[in-house]
Every structure is written in C-alpha cells, then in structure tokens.
Amino acid sequence: MAIRVKLDELLHERRMTLTDLADRVGLTLANLSILKTGKAKAIRFSTLDAICRELQCQPGDLLAHDEGE
C-alpha cells in the first residue's frame, strides 16, 4: 500500500510508548498496533483526531504517501 503510517517515529520523538498512547486515546493496544505496523485498512476520523491531539501533530505528520508502491 502506498500509504505509510509514521506512528512509530512520532512515538519515538515524543518518548511515548504505544501503551501510553492507547491509554490516553482510549483505544486497545491491539488496534493501535495494527495501525502502527501498517496492517490497518482504514482509520476513523475520530481516532485520527484523538491520536493527533495526544501527539500534538497534524494528520500529515502521521500519514505519508510513498510513490511507487
């Protein structure tokens, strides 16, 4: 898929674990893990909003489009 999720990089930059983020946004660790590993087929705007709010980022900071994939 040409869409890449940069959640791992954002968490590393903010010195936050996936577990911390899951607790803050009210999602299961399993669902965030699916998103982090790029296995998710979709993301709800409410989930994207919650992640961006907690990581203090924009959706474009979290998602990237890789040409040629």
VMD Tcl script that draws the C-alpha trace (Angstrom):
set ca {
  {0.00 0.00 0.00}
  {1.25 3.48 -0.81}
  {0.07 4.98 2.50}
  {2.62 4.65 5.30}
  {1.79 5.24 8.96}
  {4.58 7.04 10.82}
  {3.23 6.37 14.31}
  {6.41 4.65 15.46}
  {8.55 7.68 14.56}
  {6.18 10.10 16.30}
  {6.08 7.99 19.45}
  {9.87 7.78 19.49}
  {10.24 11.55 19.04}
  {7.87 12.16 21.95}
  {9.38 9.42 24.13}
  {5.99 7.78 24.47}
  {5.10 4.10 24.33}
  {2.26 2.59 22.37}
  {0.72 1.57 25.70}
  {0.81 5.19 26.91}
  {-0.90 6.37 23.73}
  {-3.53 3.61 23.93}
  {-4.41 4.67 27.47}
  {-4.60 8.35 26.51}
  {-6.80 7.92 23.43}
  {-8.98 5.11 24.78}
  {-8.08 2.51 22.16}
  {-6.90 -1.03 22.66}
  {-3.23 -1.76 22.34}
  {-4.07 -4.33 19.66}
  {-5.86 -1.77 17.46}
  {-3.03 0.75 17.76}
  {-0.52 -1.99 17.00}
  {-2.38 -2.83 13.78}
  {-2.21 0.84 12.80}
  {1.47 1.14 13.76}
  {2.51 -1.90 11.73}
  {0.70 -0.65 8.62}
  {-1.82 -3.52 8.60}
  {-4.85 -1.25 9.06}
  {-7.10 -0.84 6.02}
  {-8.86 2.26 7.38}
  {-8.84 4.75 10.24}
  {-11.78 6.66 11.68}
  {-11.51 10.43 11.76}
  {-12.29 10.34 15.48}
  {-9.31 8.01 16.02}
  {-7.07 10.18 13.87}
  {-8.24 13.24 15.79}
  {-7.52 11.61 19.17}
  {-4.04 10.46 18.10}
  {-3.17 13.87 16.67}
  {-4.44 15.59 19.81}
  {-2.32 13.44 22.12}
  {0.80 13.55 19.94}
  {0.27 17.25 19.17}
  {0.66 16.68 15.45}
  {-1.21 17.09 12.19}
  {-2.64 14.15 10.18}
  {0.09 14.72 7.60}
  {2.69 14.12 10.31}
  {1.17 10.70 10.95}
  {0.49 9.55 7.38}
  {2.72 9.62 4.32}
  {2.14 8.69 0.70}
  {5.04 6.72 -0.77}
  {5.24 6.94 -4.55}
  {5.75 3.74 -6.48}
  {4.27 1.29 -4.00}
}
mol new
graphics top color blue
foreach p $ca { graphics top sphere $p radius 0.5 }
foreach p [lrange $ca 0 end-1] q [lrange $ca 1 end] { graphics top cylinder $p $q radius 0.2 }
display resetview
